[in-house]
Amino acid sequence: MLKRAPHPPLLQRLWGSMPPLLPIGAGIIEISFLTLYFFPNHQRQALPFVFHMTLAFSGYAVGLAAILRSTSKLPSKTLTFVLGASFLFRLTLLGIDPIFDDDLHRYIWDGRVSSHGMNPYLYAPEAPELEDLQDENYDLVSFKNIPTIYPPLMQWIFRGSQLLAPSSQLFLKFLAMSFDLALIATLLLLLKDLQTPLIWILAYSWNPLPIKEFTNSGHLDSVVLFLMFFSLWLVLRKRFLLAHFLIGLSVLAKLFSVITLPLTLIWAALHSKLKLFSAALVLFITLMAGYLPFLEAGYKLFAGLQIYLQYWVFNPGPFWVIERLLKILGLSHPTTTRSICGLIVMSILAWESWATVRQPARLLKSVFHCLGALVLFSPAVQPWYVCWLIPFFVFYPRLPWIVFSGLVSLSYLFYLNFTDVAWVRASEYGIPVILMAFDIYWKKNPYRSVTLKQGKEYLQ
């Protein structure tokens, strides 16, 4: 008589050949987020919050280690598990009030101003012209003496949010999370086209920083990143008109994406002068159309942004080092350090543009380097600015950058006494620099990058 084969153990039936470290890493991340519900005053407790983010990042590291150690092709259920866990993490943080962040109140205020037919670039919140709009949210708005810094597309999003769900933080957070999920889908499209294992989506989707900054704090940088990466995908597919329309929208959402323009226009120029002209024309029309409804503000269109760029300093890295050196040399001036850092960023952009001309297949890497320079040399390195770089980890998971994305959460220790903590900045920037030195020296570093198999069809 034939004996029936024994059933495999329950865990084996659930996970199959999935790396066992993956569910362990996911469990650590989920526990770190769930326990935030038990700290109702977490907005005023910097140390517990940083501990939670450190714990979540350790789970992320376990997940990365699991896919790095996998020597065989992973089953399809592994990708399903990774994406399902990514959604669960975001859903968990959606219900928690924003932690150490009040930007949502400004979003709601700008939307309220726009929905009443007022131009948010003309008046600061404390302006007498807006006195009738003041409600319970007004007292929570920061920098009431400064007009809005957010570009036109954001203003339309704020206005739409106010019309659909008046003064709802939850709706804005849901919107930020939705665009974050759309970004994950776009990264999967890019990974597929570049013939890179889709499992590397974990490098972005499990990173705790964008989960916190987008889903919990409601920062709408996820809108910009989705538009930017979708446009890069279209550029690689040589659909330049739609790509530059979307790039124009991304600039109208937040201006940092303007740094991609020289690189994408180079790609259009490499195919034909007509494609370059058409792409540039679409871009110009998109930008003009975006600003047209607000032109009555005149020079005030950028007044709030100018104040931010000129005076705001938070958690700086190389900017702080350059500023201290200039003080030692007796060359310090309010604009000198900003000018030097600006020149450095522009020099890197020029170099990467030239490199893209010579080697078009490095488009994504060039955008990564330029955005990395923009973040590092900024006088204000807010944690959500580092989220601009994390989507690139799915293509270039360099250990120094990954560690930096974890250490930047230490900047929240500023809220202990509302002062800079010296060892925080030394750790946040010093450890990645040391790792970068090892990364350059140790050529066989398995974390160095994922091998991308860019097809020649993109260059033809």
C-alpha angles and dihedrals in degrees: 000000000000114000119227112246111250118253113255116250116279095251091050091052091049100044103021108185092342111134106264090222091068097070089042091055092045091050092053092051094047093047091050090054096042093053089060086076088067093059106068091174095049090124088072099038111080098172097055091046093051088048090054092049091048090051091049091049090052088056089050089052090052090052092050091048090052095057093040092054094047108106098178133059109281120233119254091249088066091066090045090053093048093050093044091051090048090057092045092053091053094045089052094055094042092079096051120092114250110282116224092342136104103171091111089069090058091048090054092046094050090048090050091051093048094045089057092056096256126133109241091203093060100056137039114223092257093054114125089233090067098044093107090058095058113118137153089295092057094074090057094053113106127216094023090175095062126077117233119292095197119108124238101272090055089050090055090049091050090048093048091049091051091052095046099038112008114220092346115153090183092059092051091048090049089051092051090048092049093055089046089056089047088053090054089053090050092050089053089055090052093047090051094050091047090050092237121143109272090221088080087078083088089075088071107021095054097042105116096214100071090039089058098038098045106029099031103031095031097227107171094213083109087073091056094046093049092050092045097049094042088053091049089052089052091048090055087052090050095242092136102164096056090038093057092044088058092044088053089052091050090054089048087055098047128350098226091083090066086086089074094059100085090050097049093043088053089056090053091047092051089061099044143323089243091058090049092050093046093048092048091048093051090048093050094048091048093052094045092048090050095054097037097089090054101043093109086078089068113182089359089075088089100024095106093044091049091054090049094049093044101047113014116105125171132155096341122183121182088008089062092048093051091047092052092048091052090051091052090051092047092242099112118139131158092250102030098083092045091050093050093048090047091053091050092052092046090049091053090048090051091049093048091047090055091046090052091053090054096040112021093180090073092068095118093045091050092051088048093052093047094049090045090055091047091054097042096048095043119114088223117048102180114185092245090056088066087058087072088071102042097080088063090062089079088066102027110025096183111178097224092055093044091052090046090055088057098043094050088076086071087073087077087073084080085083092064091082101348090253135107117268110217098209091050093060092042091053096040095055103018099058094052090048090054091047090049090055090052090044091057094043097043101062095181094058105144090209092057097100145314113260107248118206099206107187121231088235089081091060098047 
